[in-house]
Amino acid sequence: MKRCVHDALSRVIGGLEGTPAGFEAELMACARPEQGDLATNCALQLARHLRRNPREIAADIVGKLQSLRICDGHIASVEIAGPGFINFRFSTAYWHQALDALLAAGEGYGRSAAHAGARALVEFVSANPTGPLTVGHGRNAVLGDTIANLLEWTGFQVTREYYFNDAGRQMRVLGASVRGRYHETLADPDHVLAHMPKVAAHRAGYTTKCIGDADAPVTVASAFPDDGYLGTYITEIAAQLAEAHGADLLEAADERTFTQAAKQAIFADIESTLERLGIAMDRFFNEGSLYESGAVRQTLRDLCAKGVVYERDGAQWMKTSTLGKEKDTVLVKSTGEPTYRLPDMAYHRDKYERGYDVMIDIFGADHIATYPDVLRALRVLGYDTDRIRVVIYQFVSLMRAGAEVKMSTRMANYVTLDELIDDVGTDVTRYFFLMRSAQSHLEFDLDLAREASDKNPVFYLQYAHARICSILEKAREVGFSLDSETRLDLLIHEAELALIRTLVEFPDVITRTAAALEPHRLATWLRTAAEAFSRFYHSCRIIGEERPLATARMALAQGTRTVLKNGLDVLGLRAPDRM
């Protein structure tokens, strides 16, 4: 309907003498129901160009629209308001037809083929395999997955991708940490005595701790690095290695065996955590492959050929000061090691080469000053960076009893994502990460998250869906049912029409939320829909009414159930039949 009104407005305005070329009328929802359903301020916008009073222009537009009989049968009135606004009010017949279309679409209501045939890549989580996912990673994960859902609902073919680096200093420290804990595990007398023959034959060369009996003293290394990872997961991985290999790994010449074992164990843990959130990655992309293929070296050569790279103090710098940044940027350190921007540039070139129409990056606020360097390089290399969209999210504070729960990753004093899910559940975890704009700092209220009341927005939405299921079940028990004879035209109560008006916004909400990459819009709107149903049901009973009106109201309840379920599906939440 909005498109119909817009097209008619465009035809009329295009015929007005003196209208600026390319002028587009804007339509918006009216602020108050009594004003109408849609409004435009186009007469006010045109007043200066046409040198006419805006109300006169509005009268001219309304007269022409009425002569065109726009959206015949669907528009009840077109009125001029205030200094020159034009308000449109839809007919009740239109709302009934819209509800009928909702019921017919069912689980597909809200989906569109607007971007059918287009391919999108959403890169998210992308934590290196040095430890379990924490609460901080959780917001990234849920944002990325929900944005992918939204894009799929608007027709995109979406790839969910996880980019990681399993090389470099962090991974070496990880291996050394596991190795140190492995030695400490074997230093436990009960464990060592079980593997005495192998342990006794190990090579010396570490800081040692003597254990064993008097006849057969055993020296076991204790070499935990000063800057090692302190989490209990390191000890658990080491214990698993000791269980599987005994003391065989004491002879390992370096940390690579331990690093590989840790990487496998941590990635298995990460995938398990994501699965608990309903997230399945389509691809894991290893940064190391960009070095092996020569893509990183080639990207540097291509930037040099463009004249934007120079050498200073043994390092290679990009002339970002000529590309909109205050200072130049190091691409390769004097040690010969690239900064992470260079492989990121090569990685994004790889995305382009794979033919994606849209590429979404989900980054924490610590990337806000760095990702523009990647975009600058891509523009220099001739890529259309409008195809890349970056979502920056602020970090999360866990709150309990009004106070922040302190976390320190370095000291292994942090809350893992699994622990949070264990505490409040998957649905609450997902919704709370989505309930605020990504650009806002998120205070995750653990007390509210555990509460089973209307104050908890997840409980409120899921209870609304379960309540509708119960209402429909009871209506069927007394003999009411939906069929082809259901008369939607009986829905004329203001609460009924208000609910219909809200429900039919859903496809537009999905479209706008997907376009903005802002899932919180949908999370907030679903509460509005649930509240509209509550007001309707308070005023309009089903059981106790005559069959025709009762079944019409059943249809409206079914439509609400469909919208709530579809919306919860997009957010990755369950829509329970019972609570």
Wavefront OBJ file of the C-alpha trace (Angstrom):
o trace
v 0.000 0.000 0.000
v 2.815 2.390 0.814
v 4.292 1.754 -2.638
v 0.897 2.370 -4.268
v 0.523 5.735 -2.515
v 4.130 6.665 -3.289
v 3.709 5.866 -6.999
v 0.530 7.941 -7.205
v 2.226 10.852 -5.429
v 5.164 10.646 -7.832
v 2.839 10.844 -10.836
v 1.020 13.868 -9.451
v 4.119 15.735 -8.255
v 5.927 15.002 -11.527
v 3.179 16.915 -13.296
v 3.505 20.028 -11.148
v 5.175 22.853 -13.010
v 8.453 23.924 -11.419
v 9.074 20.714 -9.461
v 12.850 20.080 -9.127
v 14.165 17.178 -11.184
v 14.470 13.913 -9.272
v 12.313 15.059 -6.359
v 11.053 12.108 -4.297
v 8.102 12.332 -1.926
v 8.657 10.774 1.487
v 5.977 8.808 3.318
v 6.025 8.134 7.044
v 3.710 6.567 9.577
v 1.529 9.083 11.348
v 2.609 9.846 14.891
v -0.945 9.363 16.265
v -3.693 7.028 14.973
v -6.258 9.849 14.862
v -4.118 11.625 12.262
v -4.297 8.710 9.829
v -2.009 5.907 8.705
v 0.516 7.567 6.379
v 1.645 11.164 5.989
v 3.835 13.169 3.632
v 5.377 16.615 3.974
v 6.098 16.922 0.240
v 4.043 20.141 -0.071
v 6.221 21.766 2.590
v 9.367 20.578 0.815
v 8.160 21.966 -2.530
v 6.985 25.351 -1.255
v 10.327 27.114 -1.721
v 10.898 25.720 -5.229
v 7.343 26.470 -6.411
v 7.124 29.824 -4.551
v 3.658 28.898 -3.338
v 1.877 28.430 -0.027
v 2.347 24.790 1.091
v -1.358 24.322 1.897
v -2.228 25.465 -1.629
v 0.250 22.954 -3.045
v -1.211 20.250 -0.764
v -4.746 21.086 -1.975
v -3.582 20.823 -5.581
v -1.946 17.426 -4.915
v -4.977 16.056 -3.033
v -7.335 17.141 -5.827
v -5.269 15.357 -8.449
v -4.933 12.246 -6.283
v -8.699 12.058 -5.832
v -9.236 12.380 -9.578
v -6.864 9.446 -10.093
v -8.903 7.334 -7.623
v -5.651 6.067 -6.119
v -5.685 2.649 -4.504
v -9.450 2.503 -5.084
v -11.231 0.887 -2.152
v -8.148 0.930 0.058
v -7.906 4.632 0.907
v -10.742 5.909 3.086
v -9.624 9.549 3.043
v -6.870 11.976 2.050
v -6.724 15.096 4.220
v -4.630 18.240 4.600
v -3.368 18.927 8.112
v -1.413 21.694 9.810
v 0.805 23.875 7.622
v 0.566 21.499 4.638
v 0.911 17.848 5.633
v -1.102 15.330 3.633
v -2.524 12.447 5.660
v -3.833 9.169 4.236
v -6.242 6.907 6.074
v -6.725 3.314 4.929
v -10.142 1.686 4.803
v -11.175 -1.135 7.127
v -11.519 -3.308 4.011
v -7.815 -2.793 3.342
v -6.872 -3.910 6.868
v -9.046 -7.010 6.536
v -7.360 -7.902 3.236
v -3.950 -7.333 4.820
v -4.808 -9.714 7.677
v -6.055 -12.278 5.166
v -2.709 -12.042 3.314
v -0.842 -12.510 6.598
v -2.814 -15.660 7.407
v -2.271 -17.045 3.916
v 1.496 -16.454 4.055
v 1.906 -18.140 7.462
v 5.527 -19.038 8.193
v 6.610 -17.116 5.101
v 5.075 -13.841 6.273
v 7.775 -11.190 6.364
v 10.062 -12.925 3.881
v 10.833 -11.210 0.603
v 12.752 -11.866 -2.588
v 14.071 -8.291 -2.730
v 17.668 -9.541 -2.925
v 17.062 -12.902 -4.579
v 20.180 -14.060 -6.410
v 22.493 -11.806 -4.384
v 25.219 -13.303 -2.189
v 26.266 -11.979 1.201
v 29.151 -12.950 3.480
v 28.887 -12.235 7.191
v 32.181 -12.534 9.056
v 31.732 -12.728 12.805
v 33.116 -14.165 16.059
v 36.602 -14.609 14.484
v 38.283 -15.227 17.849
v 41.697 -16.858 17.661
v 41.766 -20.351 19.225
v 43.568 -19.327 22.409
v 40.695 -19.844 24.827
v 36.956 -20.374 25.258
v 34.442 -17.822 24.022
v 33.693 -15.201 26.656
v 30.735 -12.893 27.217
v 32.480 -10.315 25.030
v 32.542 -12.744 22.105
v 28.896 -13.558 22.727
v 27.561 -10.215 21.580
v 29.599 -10.508 18.377
v 28.305 -14.028 17.753
v 24.627 -13.242 18.273
v 24.763 -9.986 16.302
v 26.431 -11.697 13.350
v 24.073 -14.666 13.281
v 20.951 -12.509 13.578
v 22.127 -10.163 10.833
v 22.685 -13.256 8.670
v 19.108 -14.365 9.454
v 17.753 -10.951 8.488
v 19.637 -10.971 5.199
v 18.272 -14.446 4.439
v 14.739 -13.218 5.125
v 15.220 -10.531 2.471
v 16.420 -12.989 -0.157
v 20.211 -13.066 0.198
v 22.161 -16.296 -0.057
v 24.286 -15.940 3.076
v 27.637 -17.445 4.060
v 28.575 -17.331 7.749
v 32.371 -17.163 8.033
v 34.814 -17.367 10.940
v 38.283 -15.875 10.302
v 41.117 -16.916 12.588
v 44.868 -16.945 13.006
v 46.492 -20.068 14.442
v 50.068 -18.801 14.179
v 52.173 -16.132 15.847
v 53.181 -15.303 19.377
v 49.754 -15.858 20.985
v 49.661 -19.429 19.758
v 53.267 -20.053 20.840
v 52.406 -18.845 24.338
v 49.326 -21.079 24.267
v 51.468 -24.123 23.431
v 54.008 -23.240 26.121
v 51.191 -22.840 28.645
v 49.755 -26.266 27.877
v 53.231 -27.769 27.960
v 53.855 -26.274 31.392
v 50.551 -27.576 32.765
v 51.255 -30.981 31.183
v 54.494 -31.201 33.150
v 52.705 -30.103 36.312
v 50.050 -32.757 35.708
v 52.716 -35.449 35.492
v 54.308 -34.064 38.654
v 51.280 -35.264 40.606
v 52.588 -38.376 42.502
v 49.544 -40.538 41.736
v 49.768 -39.753 38.026
v 53.571 -40.087 37.797
v 53.764 -43.448 39.563
v 51.316 -44.854 37.033
v 53.750 -43.913 34.234
v 57.033 -44.415 36.132
v 59.044 -46.228 33.429
v 58.450 -43.507 30.847
v 58.745 -40.570 33.223
v 62.043 -41.765 34.656
v 63.596 -41.723 31.205
v 62.729 -38.140 30.268
v 65.415 -35.621 29.444
v 66.409 -32.913 31.892
v 66.786 -29.269 31.114
v 63.860 -27.524 32.805
v 63.232 -25.962 36.174
v 62.434 -29.151 38.083
v 60.521 -30.575 40.971
v 61.681 -33.892 42.540
v 59.040 -36.481 43.362
v 58.779 -40.261 43.706
v 60.000 -42.779 46.267
v 63.484 -43.040 47.715
v 64.548 -45.893 45.468
v 63.401 -44.313 42.227
v 63.416 -40.526 42.383
v 61.777 -38.897 39.376
v 62.405 -35.372 38.119
v 59.550 -33.770 36.185
v 59.750 -30.423 34.449
v 57.734 -27.477 35.702
v 58.128 -24.810 33.027
v 54.972 -22.698 32.961
v 55.773 -19.433 31.130
v 55.617 -16.161 33.022
v 53.138 -14.720 30.499
v 51.163 -17.956 30.063
v 47.409 -18.378 29.851
v 45.987 -18.999 33.315
v 42.544 -20.415 32.563
v 41.458 -23.794 33.882
v 40.917 -24.866 30.270
v 44.725 -25.029 29.892
v 44.960 -27.479 32.781
v 42.092 -29.523 31.338
v 43.783 -29.790 27.930
v 47.043 -30.771 29.606
v 45.281 -33.440 31.668
v 43.685 -34.852 28.517
v 47.130 -35.073 26.886
v 48.561 -36.775 29.934
v 45.683 -39.230 29.947
v 46.123 -40.008 26.241
v 49.927 -40.031 26.001
v 51.260 -40.547 29.496
v 54.811 -39.149 29.686
v 55.562 -39.643 25.982
v 55.341 -35.919 25.240
v 58.038 -35.002 27.750
v 60.518 -35.493 24.902
v 58.766 -32.967 22.622
v 61.406 -30.576 21.311
v 59.104 -27.543 21.194
v 55.530 -26.405 21.805
v 54.076 -27.329 18.403
v 52.578 -30.617 19.585
v 50.950 -28.837 22.512
v 49.817 -25.913 20.375
v 48.116 -28.233 17.880
v 46.404 -30.192 20.636
v 45.227 -26.967 22.280
v 43.930 -25.553 18.990
v 41.877 -28.687 18.303
v 40.445 -28.795 21.808
v 39.633 -25.083 21.903
v 38.018 -25.056 18.473
v 35.892 -28.056 19.457
v 34.840 -26.075 22.535
v 34.098 -22.953 20.463
v 31.967 -24.875 17.968
v 30.097 -26.539 20.829
v 29.364 -23.151 22.406
v 28.156 -21.708 19.105
v 25.946 -24.750 18.592
v 24.304 -24.054 21.953
v 23.403 -20.613 20.597
v 22.012 -22.141 17.410
v 24.929 -20.873 15.321
v 26.544 -22.982 12.621
v 29.426 -21.554 10.616
v 29.593 -22.332 6.905
v 33.343 -21.805 6.699
v 36.406 -21.340 8.882
v 39.031 -19.234 7.086
v 42.625 -19.501 8.304
v 44.752 -16.384 7.992
v 47.734 -18.664 7.389
v 46.340 -19.645 3.993
v 46.842 -16.052 2.832
v 50.570 -16.356 3.511
v 50.804 -19.808 1.947
v 49.086 -18.648 -1.238
v 51.224 -15.518 -1.483
v 48.150 -13.274 -1.195
v 49.701 -11.147 1.548
v 52.921 -10.572 -0.420
v 50.936 -9.804 -3.575
v 48.767 -7.271 -1.770
v 51.884 -5.468 -0.532
v 53.380 -5.492 -4.052
v 50.167 -4.089 -5.530
v 50.056 -1.291 -2.980
v 53.701 -0.495 -3.712
v 52.883 -0.364 -7.422
v 50.169 2.187 -6.633
v 52.770 4.407 -4.971
v 51.200 4.416 -1.522
v 53.926 2.441 0.340
v 57.371 3.653 1.403
v 60.178 2.456 3.719
v 61.329 4.221 6.862
v 63.430 2.965 9.780
v 63.407 -0.514 8.279
v 59.593 -0.687 8.285
v 57.125 -0.333 5.395
v 54.481 2.338 5.739
v 51.251 3.106 3.911
v 50.641 6.764 3.031
v 47.314 6.898 4.808
v 47.946 10.586 5.591
v 47.181 11.248 1.916
v 44.020 9.120 2.094
v 42.079 10.867 4.804
v 43.950 9.786 7.944
v 46.028 12.067 10.133
v 49.117 9.818 10.182
v 50.710 7.150 8.038
v 50.299 3.498 9.013
v 52.837 0.680 9.427
v 52.098 -2.333 7.231
v 55.304 -4.306 7.863
v 57.382 -3.859 11.024
v 61.150 -3.445 10.967
v 61.342 -7.098 12.078
v 59.724 -8.109 8.779
v 56.473 -9.150 10.500
v 53.295 -7.688 8.914
v 50.854 -5.834 11.155
v 47.418 -7.416 11.124
v 46.087 -4.794 8.698
v 48.030 -6.278 5.770
v 46.578 -9.818 5.953
v 43.153 -8.228 6.557
v 43.561 -6.379 3.254
v 44.469 -9.630 1.507
v 41.539 -11.392 3.195
v 39.036 -8.838 1.928
v 40.458 -9.103 -1.580
v 39.765 -12.824 -1.311
v 36.151 -12.039 -0.400
v 35.765 -9.918 -3.525
v 37.308 -12.650 -5.651
v 34.727 -15.104 -4.324
v 32.028 -12.922 -5.839
v 30.067 -11.660 -2.845
v 27.721 -8.750 -3.483
v 27.714 -7.653 0.158
v 30.349 -8.294 2.822
v 29.511 -7.653 6.478
v 32.201 -7.387 9.180
v 31.209 -7.530 12.859
v 33.902 -5.824 14.950
v 34.300 -4.740 18.557
v 34.829 -1.098 19.436
v 38.605 -1.676 19.598
v 38.580 -1.860 15.763
v 36.927 1.493 15.215
v 40.193 3.269 14.399
v 41.789 0.453 12.416
v 39.299 -1.026 9.947
v 39.225 2.209 7.858
v 42.852 1.490 6.867
v 41.708 -1.727 5.201
v 38.993 0.142 3.304
v 41.500 2.803 2.213
v 43.804 0.158 0.790
v 40.952 -1.578 -1.024
v 39.867 1.699 -2.620
v 43.459 2.339 -3.773
v 43.432 -1.137 -5.337
v 40.239 -0.341 -7.230
v 37.615 -2.176 -5.198
v 34.108 -0.839 -4.579
v 34.108 -0.523 -0.794
v 30.402 0.300 -0.751
v 29.974 -3.478 -0.869
v 31.601 -3.748 2.570
v 29.576 -2.806 5.634
v 31.111 -2.749 9.089
v 29.061 -3.163 12.256
v 30.877 -1.889 15.324
v 29.515 -3.017 18.670
v 30.286 -1.718 22.127
v 31.332 -4.044 24.890
v 29.300 -5.803 27.554
v 29.203 -5.380 31.311
v 27.639 -8.091 33.431
v 25.593 -6.590 36.252
v 24.470 -8.279 39.450
v 22.567 -6.504 42.259
v 23.278 -3.196 40.546
v 27.050 -3.683 40.525
v 29.352 -4.695 37.706
v 30.810 -8.202 37.758
v 34.543 -7.599 37.349
v 36.323 -9.559 34.639
v 39.980 -9.858 33.682
v 40.925 -12.093 30.764
v 44.639 -11.909 31.589
v 44.090 -13.257 35.095
v 41.575 -15.859 33.850
v 38.929 -14.132 35.933
v 36.260 -13.971 33.255
v 32.808 -15.375 32.541
v 32.714 -17.772 29.628
v 29.817 -17.714 27.203
v 28.977 -21.279 28.261
v 28.730 -20.180 31.895
v 26.352 -17.380 30.921
v 24.181 -19.785 28.904
v 24.174 -22.240 31.826
v 23.003 -19.424 34.098
v 20.240 -17.717 32.074
v 19.580 -19.985 29.072
v 20.115 -19.679 25.335
v 17.047 -17.561 24.527
v 17.734 -14.966 27.205
v 21.399 -14.825 26.239
v 20.568 -14.165 22.585
v 17.827 -11.617 23.241
v 19.754 -9.622 25.827
v 22.685 -9.284 23.413
v 20.229 -7.890 20.823
v 17.980 -5.691 22.927
v 20.129 -2.564 22.623
v 21.711 -0.903 19.619
v 25.117 -2.406 18.845
v 26.550 1.088 19.169
v 25.434 1.299 22.802
v 27.335 -0.149 25.729
v 25.331 -3.135 26.983
v 24.689 -3.736 30.657
v 23.611 -7.365 30.882
v 21.432 -7.479 34.001
v 21.780 -11.014 35.378
v 19.019 -10.496 37.948
v 16.538 -9.395 35.289
v 17.684 -12.171 32.953
v 16.757 -14.795 35.559
v 13.377 -13.247 36.357
v 10.241 -15.032 35.101
v 7.991 -11.963 34.889
v 6.786 -9.343 32.439
v 9.824 -7.237 33.359
v 11.984 -9.744 31.508
v 11.425 -8.979 27.803
v 12.213 -12.546 26.722
v 9.703 -14.002 29.163
v 7.130 -11.414 28.043
v 7.459 -12.309 24.355
v 7.561 -16.065 24.824
v 4.691 -15.963 27.284
v 2.641 -13.923 24.797
v 3.178 -16.606 22.151
v 2.373 -19.429 24.584
v -0.713 -17.565 25.798
v -2.061 -17.240 22.254
v -1.481 -20.963 21.690
v -3.489 -21.660 24.853
v -6.293 -19.289 23.800
v -6.587 -20.934 20.393
v -6.553 -24.409 21.939
v -9.375 -23.513 24.363
v -11.383 -21.960 21.528
v -11.086 -25.170 19.544
v -12.131 -27.194 22.592
v -15.484 -25.359 22.697
v -16.038 -25.984 19.009
v -14.646 -22.874 17.271
v -12.364 -23.317 14.271
v -10.834 -21.331 11.430
v -12.110 -22.119 7.961
v -12.881 -20.503 4.617
v -16.085 -19.039 6.080
v -14.265 -16.950 8.691
v -15.541 -13.372 8.328
v -12.667 -10.958 8.888
v -14.972 -8.059 8.028
v -16.483 -8.415 11.529
v -13.236 -7.068 13.012
v -14.194 -3.415 13.443
v -13.432 -2.768 17.135
v -10.677 -0.187 17.540
v -8.508 -2.657 19.492
v -8.897 -5.192 16.669
v -7.968 -2.697 13.968
v -5.073 -1.342 16.039
v -3.656 -4.858 16.369
v -4.010 -5.497 12.631
v -2.254 -2.202 11.864
v 0.637 -3.295 14.073
v 0.904 -6.824 12.687
v 1.041 -5.782 9.036
v 4.070 -3.612 9.798
v 6.122 -6.791 10.230
v 7.400 -7.209 6.629
v 8.488 -3.562 6.550
v 10.142 -3.947 9.965
v 12.142 -6.915 8.649
v 13.138 -4.993 5.513
v 14.201 -1.866 7.400
v 15.985 -3.808 10.143
v 17.927 -5.835 7.570
v 18.847 -2.737 5.565
v 20.121 -0.965 8.682
v 21.846 -4.107 10.079
v 20.297 -3.235 13.453
v 18.617 -6.299 15.005
v 17.542 -4.355 18.095
v 14.838 -2.709 15.979
v 13.067 -6.041 15.533
v 13.601 -7.028 19.174
v 11.964 -3.777 20.300
v 9.107 -3.971 17.770
v 8.116 -7.504 18.820
v 7.383 -6.156 22.290
v 5.106 -3.561 20.657
v 3.232 -6.326 18.821
v 2.836 -8.392 21.992
v 1.515 -5.347 23.871
v -0.987 -4.624 21.078
v -2.297 -8.184 21.412
v -2.636 -7.785 25.174
v -4.754 -4.644 24.683
v -6.892 -6.413 22.073
v -7.535 -9.455 24.247
v -8.378 -7.278 27.243
v -11.186 -5.658 25.215
v -12.239 -8.429 22.844
v -12.988 -11.893 24.194
v -13.299 -14.991 22.027
v -15.054 -17.622 24.137
v -18.541 -16.357 24.938
v -19.073 -14.557 21.626
v -21.207 -15.723 18.719
v -19.394 -18.125 16.405
v -18.774 -15.678 13.471
v -17.159 -13.007 15.661
v -15.333 -15.570 17.801
v -13.732 -17.228 14.767
v -12.784 -13.841 13.287
v -10.995 -13.018 16.536
v -9.379 -16.447 16.482
v -8.003 -15.543 13.063
v -6.571 -12.322 14.478
v -4.994 -14.267 17.364
v -3.542 -16.731 14.854
v -2.102 -13.844 12.835
v -0.446 -12.478 15.977
v 0.964 -15.905 16.782
v 2.435 -16.112 13.273
v 4.116 -12.726 13.529
v 5.546 -13.397 16.995
v 6.856 -16.804 15.953
v 8.417 -15.497 12.742
v 10.023 -12.620 14.599
v 11.401 -14.900 17.304
v 12.725 -17.215 14.580
v 14.667 -14.328 13.013
v 16.166 -13.494 16.414
v 17.083 -17.165 16.893
v 14.712 -17.665 19.851
v 12.192 -20.418 20.576
v 8.466 -19.729 20.292
v 7.118 -22.090 22.993
v 3.535 -23.389 22.973
v 3.545 -23.611 26.757
v 5.370 -21.840 29.570
l 1 2 3 4 5 6 7 8 9 10 11 12 13 14 15 16 17 18 19 20 21 22 23 24 25 26 27 28 29 30 31 32 33 34 35 36 37 38 39 40 41 42 43 44 45 46 47 48 49 50 51 52 53 54 55 56 57 58 59 60 61 62 63 64 65 66 67 68 69 70 71 72 73 74 75 76 77 78 79 80 81 82 83 84 85 86 87 88 89 90 91 92 93 94 95 96 97 98 99 100 101 102 103 104 105 106 107 108 109 110 111 112 113 114 115 116 117 118 119 120 121 122 123 124 125 126 127 128 129 130 131 132 133 134 135 136 137 138 139 140 141 142 143 144 145 146 147 148 149 150 151 152 153 154 155 156 157 158 159 160 161 162 163 164 165 166 167 168 169 170 171 172 173 174 175 176 177 178 179 180 181 182 183 184 185 186 187 188 189 190 191 192 193 194 195 196 197 198 199 200 201 202 203 204 205 206 207 208 209 210 211 212 213 214 215 216 217 218 219 220 221 222 223 224 225 226 227 228 229 230 231 232 233 234 235 236 237 238 239 240 241 242 243 244 245 246 247 248 249 250 251 252 253 254 255 256 257 258 259 260 261 262 263 264 265 266 267 268 269 270 271 272 273 274 275 276 277 278 279 280 281 282 283 284 285 286 287 288 289 290 291 292 293 294 295 296 297 298 299 300 301 302 303 304 305 306 307 308 309 310 311 312 313 314 315 316 317 318 319 320 321 322 323 324 325 326 327 328 329 330 331 332 333 334 335 336 337 338 339 340 341 342 343 344 345 346 347 348 349 350 351 352 353 354 355 356 357 358 359 360 361 362 363 364 365 366 367 368 369 370 371 372 373 374 375 376 377 378 379 380 381 382 383 384 385 386 387 388 389 390 391 392 393 394 395 396 397 398 399 400 401 402 403 404 405 406 407 408 409 410 411 412 413 414 415 416 417 418 419 420 421 422 423 424 425 426 427 428 429 430 431 432 433 434 435 436 437 438 439 440 441 442 443 444 445 446 447 448 449 450 451 452 453 454 455 456 457 458 459 460 461 462 463 464 465 466 467 468 469 470 471 472 473 474 475 476 477 478 479 480 481 482 483 484 485 486 487 488 489 490 491 492 493 494 495 496 497 498 499 500 501 502 503 504 505 506 507 508 509 510 511 512 513 514 515 516 517 518 519 520 521 522 523 524 525 526 527 528 529 530 531 532 533 534 535 536 537 538 539 540 541 542 543 544 545 546 547 548 549 550 551 552 553 554 555 556 557 558 559 560 561 562 563 564 565 566 567 568 569 570 571 572 573 574 575 576 577 578 579
